[in-house]
Amino acid sequence: MTEKQQLILAILLCCAYAGWVAWLVIRHWRQKRAQQHVDTGNVVVAYASQTGTAKQIAEQQAADIAKRQPVTLIALSDLTLEVLGRTEQALFVVSTYGNGEPPDNGRGFARKLQHSIRQKMGSLLDTLAFRVVALGDSSYPDFCAFGEQLNANLKQLGASESAPIERIDRVGSQALIQAASDYSSSHHSPSMWRVTQQQQLNKGAGRELYLVTLSATAPLPHWQAGDILDVQPHNSSIAVQAWLNKNGVSKDVFVPIDGTPRPIMSVLQARQLNELPQVDSLIKEVAELPLLPLRSYSIASVPAEGHVKLIIRKQYTDSGAPGLGSGWLTTFADYDDVFCAYLKDNPVCHIANTDAPLLLIGAGSGLAGLRSQLAARVNATSEADIWLIYGEQSPDNDDVLGPVLGQWQEESALSLQVHKVFSRTEQGQYVQDAMRNMKDELRNFIERGAHIYVCGSHKGMGEAVHNMLITILGEDAFADIVDEQRYHRDTY
């Protein structure tokens, strides 16, 4: 490289660094301005949300409160204790993530609360009356743990409960959560889809990984990389017919749904095939069978591609039958089967700055989220550096990146470095092992202002990657990246 080329490169690097610093300054200024515009006398509705559900419920609550008095809706990451100290009423809508952790946009606020408690500032919030709405999943041991912790910490700082903590269980709250989405600024109406392609990516049986393509029956709705599709699964026609035979019901029966007679086969497609308590009131009982629970999937494509792609691990029940959502999408759904789904915004996984370097980490079906972020960069013709670390079991059976990424690496402007990791080899590694071995390079890459996006199973991979990032960067530097909203987790 000549001296002139070295000089040009140095100037470009300095400009890139200055641009990144300017972005941080502007972002910090915008956050401070948002915090300063919380008017005294307003009810504060603050939310901490990992996948958008808590945000939607907070928006619903804020809309109801606004009918009676002024209200300010704010993310917990943008709320300061100074603002809260001059607030008289507050509602906190928070979810719990992982093993009782706060969502990523609530971690900074949780640290501030803990610091104030250690400093024995027991009267800091003594003018505040609050209540907490906590979201969780009762199938996990740490049900609503962050909501419980937040409720206790606020009281330790002198705030008083205006009502006991309310716990919302994801299991059994489908109707409530869907109703809340109607109030959301990011609400998507239900859309209708059909499966147009089911491609098995790996070899072997028992843990098949599928690339599933969905086509919309109406104009394609909008979404962003990082968003989620909540699918209303269907029973297979075999399962529906078996239920009819067991209950001695003809498939020619019609059942009124919302005043419109519908064929019983159609009604039963999306409903739980429970035992009927009274055969004498067949039509009424069938109409009241609950809907099958929604299944959530990270979207693997962007709207510019013209369809939704999902990457799905086919699940099996203890009896060996295909799982409800994965079985329907990968195996039973035919082109003629139209089903309902809901696009859900997932703001913590949106990466607006496509010029920033990007570190993508995932395993298994987490490839879906990684693919969507890559698709967004391709669509934006980004030339920023991207480092992808992806793990699977066997290089012989699970080397799936080729058919998923297609020709992007060769034909697009992407500056893409790919590191594949396989656990079932003689020197097997998981993604966190590869990260440890490349810790210096990763630290340098992240310090250049890179965003970090992690997608896949939370238990195991997600937890290990999270802890390894803390080990590589140090707790303080990692906390800064979280506060700068450069850490994006789509783990489940």
Backbone hydrogen bonds, N-H to C=O, Kabsch-Sander energy under -0.5 kcal/mol:
donor,donor_aa,acceptor,acceptor_aa,energy
6,Q,2,T,-2.4
7,L,3,E,-2.3
8,I,4,K,-2.4
9,L,5,Q,-2.5
10,A,6,Q,-2.4
11,I,7,L,-2.4
12,L,8,I,-2.5
13,L,9,L,-2.5
14,C,10,A,-2.3
15,C,11,I,-2.5
16,A,12,L,-2.4
17,Y,13,L,-2.5
18,A,14,C,-2.7
19,G,15,C,-2.5
20,W,16,A,-2.1
21,V,17,Y,-2.5
22,A,18,A,-2.5
23,W,19,G,-2.2
24,L,20,W,-2.1
25,V,21,V,-2.3
26,I,22,A,-2.7
27,R,23,W,-2.6
28,H,24,L,-2.5
29,W,25,V,-2.5
30,R,26,I,-2.5
31,Q,27,R,-2.3
32,K,28,H,-2.4
33,R,29,W,-2.5
34,A,30,R,-2.5
35,Q,31,Q,-2.4
36,Q,32,K,-2.3
37,H,33,R,-0.9
38,V,35,Q,-1.2
39,D,37,H,-1.0
42,N,39,D,-1.8
43,V,70,P,-2.3
44,V,42,N,-0.5
44,V,89,Q,-2.3
45,V,43,V,-0.5
45,V,72,T,-3.2
46,A,44,V,-0.6
46,A,91,L,-2.8
47,Y,74,I,-1.5
48,A,93,V,-1.9
56,Q,52,G,-2.0
57,I,53,T,-2.2
58,A,54,A,-2.4
59,E,55,K,-2.3
60,Q,56,Q,-2.0
61,Q,57,I,-2.5
62,A,58,A,-2.8
63,A,59,E,-2.1
64,D,60,Q,-1.9
65,I,61,Q,-2.5
66,A,62,A,-2.4
67,K,63,A,-0.5
67,K,64,D,-0.9
68,R,65,I,-2.2
69,Q,65,I,-2.2
72,T,43,V,-2.9
74,I,45,V,-2.5
76,L,47,Y,-3.1
77,S,105,N,-0.5
78,D,75,A,-1.8
79,L,76,L,-1.1
84,L,80,T,-2.2
85,G,81,L,-2.1
86,R,82,E,-0.6
86,R,83,V,-1.2
87,T,84,L,-1.5
90,A,129,A,-1.9
91,L,44,V,-2.9
92,F,131,R,-2.4
93,V,46,A,-2.8
93,V,91,L,-0.5
94,V,92,F,-0.6
94,V,133,V,-2.3
95,S,48,A,-1.9
96,T,135,L,-0.8
97,Y,101,E,-3.1
100,G,98,G,-1.4
101,E,97,Y,-2.4
106,G,103,P,-2.1
107,R,103,P,-0.7
107,R,104,D,-0.6
110,A,106,G,-2.1
111,R,107,R,-2.1
112,K,108,G,-2.0
113,L,109,F,-2.3
114,Q,110,A,-2.2
115,H,111,R,-2.5
116,S,112,K,-2.3
117,I,113,L,-2.2
118,R,114,Q,-2.3
119,Q,115,H,-1.7
120,K,117,I,-1.7
121,M,116,S,-2.1
122,G,120,K,-1.1
124,L,121,M,-1.7
125,L,157,L,-3.3
126,D,123,S,-1.4
128,L,125,L,-1.8
129,A,88,E,-2.8
130,F,160,S,-2.5
131,R,90,A,-1.4
133,V,92,F,-3.4
134,A,132,V,-0.6
134,A,166,E,-3.5
135,L,94,V,-2.9
136,G,168,I,-2.2
140,Y,137,D,-2.2
143,F,140,Y,-0.6
143,F,141,P,-0.6
145,A,142,D,-1.8
148,E,144,C,-2.2
149,Q,145,A,-2.5
150,L,146,F,-3.0
151,N,147,G,-2.4
152,A,148,E,-2.2
153,N,149,Q,-2.7
154,L,150,L,-2.4
155,K,151,N,-1.5
156,Q,152,A,-1.9
157,L,153,N,-1.1
158,G,155,K,-1.8
159,A,154,L,-2.0
160,S,128,L,-2.5
162,S,130,F,-3.4
163,A,130,F,-0.8
166,E,132,V,-2.7
168,I,134,A,-3.2
169,D,167,R,-0.6
170,R,136,G,-3.2
170,R,168,I,-0.5
172,G,170,R,-0.6
173,S,170,R,-1.3
177,I,173,S,-2.6
178,Q,174,Q,-2.3
179,A,175,A,-2.3
180,A,176,L,-2.1
181,S,177,I,-1.4
182,D,178,Q,-0.6
182,D,179,A,-1.1
183,Y,180,A,-1.5
184,S,181,S,-0.8
187,H,184,S,-1.6
191,S,341,A,-2.8
193,W,339,F,-2.8
194,R,215,S,-1.9
195,V,334,D,-0.5
196,T,213,T,-2.7
197,Q,213,T,-1.3
199,Q,211,L,-2.4
200,Q,198,Q,-0.6
201,L,209,L,-3.5
202,N,209,L,-0.8
203,K,397,N,-2.0
210,Y,208,E,-0.5
210,Y,312,I,-3.0
211,L,199,Q,-3.0
212,V,210,Y,-0.6
212,V,310,L,-3.0
213,T,197,Q,-2.4
214,L,308,V,-3.2
215,S,194,R,-2.5
217,T,192,M,-2.3
227,D,224,Q,-2.2
228,I,344,K,-2.4
229,L,297,Y,-2.9
230,D,228,I,-0.6
230,D,342,Y,-3.1
231,V,229,L,-0.7
231,V,295,R,-3.4
232,Q,340,C,-2.5
235,N,269,Q,-3.6
240,V,236,S,-2.1
241,Q,237,S,-2.4
242,A,238,I,-2.1
243,W,239,A,-1.9
244,L,240,V,-2.3
245,N,241,Q,-2.5
246,K,242,A,-2.3
247,N,243,W,-1.9
248,G,244,L,-0.6
248,G,245,N,-0.8
249,V,244,L,-2.6
253,V,250,S,-1.3
255,V,262,R,-3.4
257,I,260,T,-2.6
260,T,257,I,-1.6
262,R,255,V,-2.1
264,I,253,V,-2.7
265,M,251,K,-0.5
266,S,263,P,-0.6
267,V,263,P,-2.0
268,L,264,I,-2.5
269,Q,265,M,-0.8
270,A,266,S,-0.6
270,A,267,V,-0.6
271,R,268,L,-1.2
272,Q,290,P,-3.1
274,N,272,Q,-2.2
281,S,278,Q,-0.6
282,L,279,V,-1.1
285,E,281,S,-2.7
286,V,282,L,-2.8
287,A,283,I,-2.1
288,E,284,K,-1.2
289,L,286,V,-1.2
292,L,270,A,-2.8
295,R,231,V,-2.3
297,Y,229,L,-2.0
299,I,227,D,-2.1
300,A,309,K,-3.4
305,E,302,V,-2.2
306,G,303,P,-2.3
308,V,214,L,-1.7
310,L,212,V,-2.7
311,I,298,S,-0.5
312,I,210,Y,-2.4
312,I,310,L,-0.5
314,K,208,E,-2.7
314,K,312,I,-0.6
317,T,321,A,-3.1
320,G,317,T,-1.8
323,G,315,Q,-3.0
327,G,323,G,-1.3
328,W,324,L,-1.4
329,L,325,G,-2.3
330,T,326,S,-2.3
331,T,327,G,-1.7
332,F,327,G,-2.0
333,A,328,W,-2.5
337,D,334,D,-1.5
338,V,336,D,-0.8
339,F,193,W,-2.5
341,A,191,S,-2.3
342,Y,230,D,-2.8
344,K,228,I,-3.1
349,C,346,N,-2.4
350,H,347,P,-1.8
352,A,350,H,-0.6
354,T,352,A,-1.5
356,A,353,N,-1.2
358,L,385,D,-2.2
359,L,451,H,-3.2
360,L,358,L,-0.6
360,L,387,W,-3.1
361,I,453,Y,-2.6
362,G,389,I,-2.1
363,A,455,C,-1.0
364,G,391,G,-1.7
366,G,363,A,-2.3
367,L,364,G,-1.6
368,A,365,S,-2.0
370,L,366,G,-1.4
371,R,367,L,-2.7
372,S,368,A,-2.0
373,Q,369,G,-1.9
374,L,370,L,-2.1
375,A,371,R,-2.7
376,A,372,S,-2.1
377,R,373,Q,-1.7
378,V,374,L,-2.5
379,N,375,A,-2.6
380,A,376,A,-1.6
381,T,378,V,-1.4
382,S,377,R,-2.5
386,I,415,S,-2.9
387,W,358,L,-2.7
388,L,386,I,-0.5
388,L,417,Q,-3.1
389,I,360,L,-3.1
389,I,387,W,-0.5
390,Y,388,L,-0.5
390,Y,419,H,-2.1
391,G,362,G,-2.0
392,E,421,V,-2.4
398,D,394,S,-2.9
400,V,398,D,-1.7
404,V,400,V,-1.2
405,L,401,L,-3.1
406,G,402,G,-1.9
408,W,405,L,-1.7
411,E,407,Q,-3.3
412,S,408,W,-2.4
415,S,384,A,-0.9
416,L,414,L,-1.0
417,Q,386,I,-2.8
417,Q,415,S,-0.5
418,V,416,L,-0.5
419,H,388,L,-3.0
421,V,390,Y,-2.6
423,S,392,E,-2.0
424,R,393,Q,-3.1
425,T,423,S,-1.0
428,G,425,T,-1.5
429,Q,422,F,-2.2
433,D,430,Y,-0.8
434,A,430,Y,-1.9
435,M,431,V,-2.3
436,R,432,Q,-1.9
437,N,433,D,-2.1
438,M,434,A,-1.3
439,K,436,R,-1.3
442,L,438,M,-2.7
443,R,439,K,-2.6
444,N,440,D,-2.2
445,F,441,E,-2.2
446,I,442,L,-2.7
447,E,443,R,-2.3
448,R,444,N,-0.6
448,R,445,F,-0.9
449,G,446,I,-1.8
450,A,445,F,-0.7
450,A,446,I,-0.7
451,H,357,P,-2.4
452,I,486,R,-3.4
453,Y,359,L,-2.8
454,V,488,H,-2.7
455,C,361,I,-2.1
456,G,490,D,-1.5
461,M,459,K,-1.1
462,G,457,S,-2.6
463,E,458,H,-2.4
464,A,460,G,-2.4
465,V,461,M,-2.8
466,H,462,G,-2.3
467,N,463,E,-2.4
468,M,464,A,-2.2
469,L,465,V,-2.4
470,I,466,H,-1.7
471,T,467,N,-2.1
472,I,468,M,-2.7
473,L,469,L,-2.7
474,G,470,I,-2.5
478,F,474,G,-2.4
479,A,475,E,-2.5
480,D,476,D,-2.0
481,I,477,A,-1.8
482,V,478,F,-2.1
483,D,479,A,-2.5
484,E,480,D,-2.1
485,Q,482,V,-1.6
486,R,481,I,-2.5
487,Y,481,I,-0.5
488,H,452,I,-3.1
488,H,486,R,-0.5
490,D,454,V,-3.2
490,D,488,H,-0.5
492,Y,456,G,-1.6
